[in-house]
Amino acid sequence: GAGMVLLREKKTGVMFQYIVNATLNYYVKWEAPPSYNFPEPFDYLVAEPPVNVTKKPVDVALHCWGGWLNQCYGWWYRTQNGSLLVATNQAPFDWWSGFHENYGTLKPFTKGVVQDYSFRRIRGFMDNFVVKNWNINTDEIMLHGVSMGGSGTSLLGLRNGDYFSQTNSWVGVHTPAETPTFKGSYEGVFGKYEWGVKYENTNMSVWDYADSTQWLRNNLKKETPHMSFTNGKNDGAIGWPQAWKFVKAMIETKRPFSFNWGMGSHGQRALFPGGGENTLYPGMVLRLHQSVPAFANGSLDDNLGETPEAAVDTGKINYWYLWDTETIVDNTSQWEMTFFLPPKAPQDSATADMTPRRLQSFSL
């Protein structure tokens, strides 16, 4: 069955993730197939901010390697809008990408497939418990994470554009086969690269499925959430070339995103468009059932170069181009959106190519 969710501990009036007077609800739930490959208990956290709203947004947080449900996933976003934070422990450390169905058993990895246990488990807890026990705004479910969590945010966020309204990824892996340090870690849960283990019932190698650059080009019409993400140009562990290729694919396939990079290695932080330098409070409310612009070739974008090495050391793409999310017109005969630059923009005017994505009614 789906498994019973039990309240293990409740803390009130605490400071958590810099939020004063938060309420922390800790739950335990036994997971079993299809959300995990054998029965196993997992802890979950549902954190409530002091701001109470009728319809609550949700921030789903994926922790880093070595992290846990209390830390190492960036910030608790949108608390000023009453957003809940939902987090869980991950086991095994599979980069939130799913793992082989024979993991932890005596069966070999050369038989069987990799299953999407991570997303099934998270969505099961969300849909079967959080949504049923809080008045959730399912139009504003955000996914975010750091490092291993940023990798999972890239993979799960893009492929579940019908569930997440936006994503925020810090220093994540976008192509597991091309990360210079952590390929072996993925092999620990996928099986060796040369074995070509399949992903679920796709008849596709899990390495091909998990390659987000390839996935973007193979799924041109599949809508993706707006993604704010970052990578360090000098991050030799995660790998800059695989991140650079991913950004190029986002541009070529006309996806809604903003990207910043620098020489902060594994300490780079993603920036929301419209949020200024303050990463804690996104400046715009992005919704699942709302069209979103995909910018490209902006006059205020920094130079990503024709090769990974040619990129400037520090830069931003699609950071300065903002839009009014409250006045969008999207009906069968008309589409309108108001664009603007923030006060701190380096110039008073700018140009960019724009493709409307996630159209709700208008047909091009």
N, C-alpha and C positions, 0 to 999 in steps of 0.2 A: 504493500500500500504506500500511500504518500508519506507516512510517518508522522507521529505525533510531535508537536512543538511544545516544549516545556520551558517555562520561565525559570531560569537558574538564579538570577540575581537582578536586583533593580537598585540603581543609585540615582538619587535626586540632588539637585542643587550643587552639582559639581562643575569644575572647569574642565573642559575637554576640547582639545584641538583649538585652544584660545577662545572658546565660546564659554561665557560665564553663565552659570545657573542652568546647565544642561541636564537632561534626564537620560540615563543609559539603561537600556533593557537588554539583558544578556539571556539568550535562549540556547537550548541544546536540542538537537534533532537527529534521530537516527536516519541516515541515508541508505538507500539500497537501489539496486537496478530499477529503472534505467538511469537514475541520477548519480549512481556510483557503482563500481563493479562488484562490490560485496558490502554487506552491512557494516556501517561505520558511523560513530557519532561525530557530529560537527557542532561547533559553537557559532552562534550568529549574534550580531549586535544591531539593534535598532536604536539610534540616538535621536532624541528630540530636542530641538532648540527652544529657548525661552519664548520665541515668537510663535504665536499660534495662529494659524490660518485655517479657513474652512476646507480648502482643497490643497493638500500638501504635495509639493514637489519631492522627488527622491533623488539622492546622490548615491549611486552604487559604487563602492570603493574597492579596488583590487590592490592588495598590498604587495610590497617588493619581496625579493628573495630574502629570507631571514626575518621578514616582518610578520605581523599577525593582525587580528581584527582591530586592534587599538591604535595602530600606527604604521607609518611608512607607505602611505598612499596619497601624499599631497595634502590638500586641505579639506576641510568640511565646507563645501561651497553652498552659497545661496541661503545661509541661515537667516539673513534679513528678510527672505521671502518665506520663511517657515519650513525650509527643506529638512526632511529626515535624512539621516545618514545610515546606510545599510552596508555592513561589512561582515566578512566571515574569514575563518582560517582556511588556508589552502593546503591540501595534502593529496598527493605528493606535490612538490614544487615543480609544476609542469608548465610554468609560464602562462597559466590560465588558458592553455590551448587545448586541453583535453589530453588523455593518455591512453595507452594500450589497454584493451579490455583484459589482458592477461597479466597486467602489472600486479605484483604482490602475490602471485600464485605460482604454482609449479609448471604452469603451461608456458610454452615458448612464445617469444614475440614473432617468430617466423610464421605462426598461425594466428588468425584473428585479425582485428582491425583496431584503429584508434577511434575512440568514442568521444563525443563532445560532452563529457561529464560536467565540466566546469559551468558551462552556460545552463545546462539542464538543471543543475543543482541550485544555482542562483535564481533562475527564473521560477523554479518550483517554489522556493521559499518566498519570493516576491509575490507571485500570483496566488498561491494557496494560503499564505499567512499574512503578509504585510498588507496587501490590497484589501483583504477581508477584515482586518482589524484596525486600519486607519483609513480615513477618508483621503485617498490618494488621487493626485492629479496625474493620471497615466499619460497625459500629453507632455509632461515635463519630467521624464526619467533620464538622468544623466549618468554616464559611465566614466570613471576616471581611475588613474593609477600611475605608479612610479616604477621604472625599471622593469622587473618582471610584470608588475601590474600595468605599466605603460605598454608592454608588449601584448598583454591580454586585451587591453583597451583597444589597441589597433586592430587585432584580429577579431575579437567578438563584436566590437562596436561597428565596424564596417559591414560585417555580415549579418547584422541584426538591425538594419536601418528601419525596420517596421516596429521596433520596440524602444530604441533610445532616441531622445530628442537631440542630444549633443554628446560629444566625448571630449576628454582632455587627457592627453598622454604625455608623460614626461619620460624622456630618454629610453624609449622602447625599442625592441627588435621588431622589424617589419618583414624580414626575410630570414627565417631561422637557419637555412642552409648557408647563409653568407655572413653570419656573425662570427668574427674571428676567434672569440673566446668561448662562447656559450653553445656552439653547435653540439658539443659532446653532452651538454646538459639536456638538450632537446632529445638527443639519441637515447638518453636514459629513460625517457617516457614514450618516445615514438618507436624505438628500435633503430638499428644502424641505417644510415642513409642508403647504403647499397642494397639493403633488403627491400626497399620500396614498399613498405607497409602501407596498406590502403587506409583512406579515411572513411569510416562508416560504410555506407552502401554506394559510394560515389564511383568506385573503381578507379579513383584518382589517388596517386601517392599522397600521403599526408604532408610531405614536404612541399609538393606543388600546391595543395590546398592552403597550407599555412603561409605561402608566399603572397603577401598582400599586394605587392607590385603586380604579380601575375593575375591575382584575383580581380583587381581593378580593371585590367584590360580585357579580361574574359567575361566581365559582367557590366558592360557599359550602361545598360538600361536599369540596372538595379540601383535604387536610391540609397544613399548613405547619409548618416547624420553629419552635421557640421562638426569637424574635428579640429581642435586646437592641439598642436603638438610641438615638441622640441627635441633636438638632438645636439650633442656636442661634436663640433668638427674634429676635436682632438680626443674623442672618446674611443680609444683603441680597443676597449673591451666589447662594447656594443657594436661598434663599427660604423663609421661615417658613410662609406660608399653605399651600403645597403639603405641607409636613411635617405641619402641624396637621390638614389634611384626611385625610392618610394615617393618623394616629393614631386619628381618629374612625372611619375605616373598619375599623381593626383591632379597635376596641371593638365596633362594631355587628355585625361578622361573627364575633365570639367567637373571636379568635385568641390563641394563647399568646404573650405578649410582656411586656417591661418597657421603659419609655421614661423618659428624663430629658432635661430641657431647661434652658437658662439663658441668661445674657447674655454667654457666652463667644464669641459669634460663630462663626467657623469652627474654633475651638479646643476646642469641646465634646467630651467623651469619654463613650462609652457605659459604663454600669455593669451588671455582672451581678447579678441577684438572688442574695442569699446571699454575695456577695463583699465586702460592706462597701464602703468607699471604695477598696479596692485592686482596680484593674481587671485586674491581671495574672493572678490565680488565681481562676477561677470557683469558687464555693463548692459547686456541685452538679454531679454528672456526669449530663448529659442524653444519652439514647440514642435512636437512630432507632426501634427496635422497642420502644417503651415509651410508655404513655399519659402525657399531660402536661396540666396544668390551664390553662384560659384564664380569668383573673380579669377582673372588671369592677366598676365602681362601688364600689371599696374605700373604707372609711372613713378610711384613711390616705393616700389619693391626693390629690395637689394639684390645684387647680382649673385645668382646661384651658380653661374658658370656653365661651361659646356662639358666639364669633367668635374668629379668630386673635388679634386685638388684646386681647380680654378675658382671655386666659390670664395667669396670674401670671407674673412674670419668671423665676422659677426653680422647678422642681418635678420630681416623680417620680410615675410611675404604675406600679403592680404591682411596686414595688421591694421592699417589706417582706414580701410574702407568699411564704413558702417551703414546700417540701414534701420529704418523705423519699423519695428516688429508689430506695432499696434495699429498701423494704418494700411496694411497690405490689402490690395484688391485682387482677388483671385476667383473669378467666376468664368462661366463658359465662353464669354465674349471679350473679356477684358482682364489684363494683368497690370498692376501698378505697384511700384515700390519706391519709397523715398530714400535716397542715398545722401550721405553727408560725411564730412571729415571731422574728427575731434579737434578741440582747440589746440592741442599740442602737436598736431600734424606739422611736418617740416615745411609744407607749402600750403597756400590757401586754396589751391585747386589741383585736381589730379584726373587722370584718365585710366581706364581699365576695361578689358573685355569682361562681359558678364553673361552667364548662362543661367536662366531660372531653373532650379531643381526642386524636386518634391512638389510639383504643381498639384493642386488639389482639384481644380475644375477646369482651368484654362488649358486648351490644347493647342500646341504650336503647329 
